[in-house]
Amino acid sequence: MYGKDYLKSKLMLKRRRVEIRYDYYDMKNVAPYMSKMLPSEYAWLAHSLGWCAKAVDSLANRLTVDGFRNDNFGMEEIFKQNNADVLYDSAILSALISSCSFIYVFMKDGYPALEVIDGSRATGIIDDTCNLLTEGYAILEEDDKHNPLLEAYFEPGRTTYFPKDEEPYVITNNCLYPLLVPVINRPD
């Protein structure tokens, strides 16, 4: 186990790069002129083509989750209760942009709730055998200046929450893996 501090520093190292990718996707970051790809007479179009967003959206539209086979654990019902259409699309789009997104699993009103967290707000150590995390860290809430208000450290069987200016608290579970599930773009 690496621990919360290690994962937090790992996230801070990668966070800016993920934010740059989102800027490109949102067409807020000016791309340099690529003379070998575009003829010079089209240089004025280079920044307004939106090719990053077009490429990501085209891939995301092709990837769909149709459901679960042999659904012994009622996963289909859990996903439907958590707005599966938006959940899948958000997780896939975020994974395509930031290379990895995460689905945070928690209890809300006595029922499993799922939330997509992008790669700029979560990280973890992946078990190469099953592509699940052995431990993870996420920023669950932040203020308008991106300062964490609620952080969480995920371990098998427990999640420790760290609210800003309050005492940490632990919620236990019966899972063999942390309740932060990676959605990985190109895991191979």
N, C-alpha and C positions, 0 to 999 in steps of 0.2 A: 504494500500500500504506500502510495506516494504522499497522500495527505492533501488537505484543503489548500494550504499555502502554496504548495508546488503547482497544483492545478490552477489556482488563481493567477500565478505568475505566468504559467503557460498560456492562459487565455489572454492576458494582457499583451503578450508578445504577438499573438495572431490576430487580435481584434482589429487593429488598424488595417491590416491587409483585407480582411473581410469587408470592412466599411468601404474601402476603395472599390471592391468588386460591386457592392451595392450602388456606389456612385456611378460606375460605368453602366450598370443595368438601368439606373434611373436617368441616364444621360446627363448627369450633373458634373462629370469629370471630362475635361476636354482631352480627346485622344490626339496623339501627335499625328501629323500628316504622314501617310504611308505611301511614298511615291511609287514603290514597286507594285502596290496593289491597285492603286487608282491612277488613271491617266491625269496629267497635270490640268487639263481643262475641267476636270471634275473636283478639283481641290476644294472649292467652296462648299461642296456637299459633304465632305468627309466627316464633319462634326454633327451633321443632322440626320444621318442615315439610321441611327439607332440599331446597328447590327448586333450589338450585344444583347439587347432586349429581344430582338427578333429571334436570334438563335436560341436563347434560353427558353422563350415562350414556345417556340416550335417543338423543342424537345419535351418540355413539360406537358404540352398538349397530347403528346403521343404516349406518355406513361400514365397508365390508369391502374387502379386497384379494384378488381371486380368483386372481391370478397374473400372468404376463408373456406377452405375445404376441410371436412371433418372437424367442424367447429365444436369441439367438446367443452370448451370453456366459455361459450357465449360471447366471443369477441365481436361477432357481427352486431349484436345488440348494443354492446358498449360503444362501438364506433358510430352506430346510428344515433345514439343518444348524445354523442359529442360532435354532431354535424359532420359526418364522414366526408361529404363532398368537399367542404372547405378544408378540413383537416388534411386529407390526402394531398390536395393541390398545394396547400401552403407548405407542407413538409417537403414535397418534391421540388417545388420552385426554390425554396430556401436551400435545399441540398445542392441543386444545380448551381446556384450562385456562390455559395460559401463552401462548397465541397462536402459539408456535413451539416445536417440540422438534427434536432433532437425532439423527441416527444416526451414530455414530462407527464408522469402518471401520478395522480393524487386523488384523495377522496374529497368529494364536495356533496354535502347534504346526504351522506351515506351511500353515494354511488360513485364509481370510478369516473374521474374526469381526465381529459387529455388536452394538453396544450403544446403547440409547436413553439420551439425556441430556436432561433437561428444560431449559426456558428459564431457570431460575434458576442453572444451572451452565455455560451455553454461550451464545455470541453470535458474530456475524460480519457481514461486509459482503456483501450479496446482489447478484449480477449480475442486473439486471432482465431481461436477454434470456432466460436459461434458469432463473432462480430457484435457482441453485446459488451457493455462496459463492465469493468471490474470495480471502478469507482468513477465518480463524476462530480463536476462543480457547475453551478449555473447561477446567473443573476436573474432572479425571478421578477424583481421590480426595481426600477431606477427612476431618479428624478429627471427633470428636463435637461440637466447638464450631464447626464449619463453617470451619475454617482449612484452606487448600489444602495437601495433601501432594504431589500430582502435578498439574501444569498442562501444557497443550499448546497450542502455537501452530501452526495449520494454514495451509499455503501450497500452491499448485500444485506438485506434485512432491516435497514434503517436509513432515515433521512434526517440530517441535522440542519435546522433552519437558523439563520443568523440575521435577525432584524436589526436595523441600524439603531444604535443607542439603547438596545434592550438585551436581555439575557438570551442566549441561544436555547433552543428547545429541540427535542428529538421525537420523531414519530416512527414507530417500528412497523414492520410488515413481515409477511411470510415468504417473500420472493428471494430466489437464489441469486438474483442480479439486481443492481440498483434500478430504481424507478425513473431512470433517465435513459431512454432508448435512442440509439443513434440511427439516423437515416442517412446512409452514406452514398455519395455519388462515386461510382467506379471503385468499389471496395477492393477489387483485385489490383 
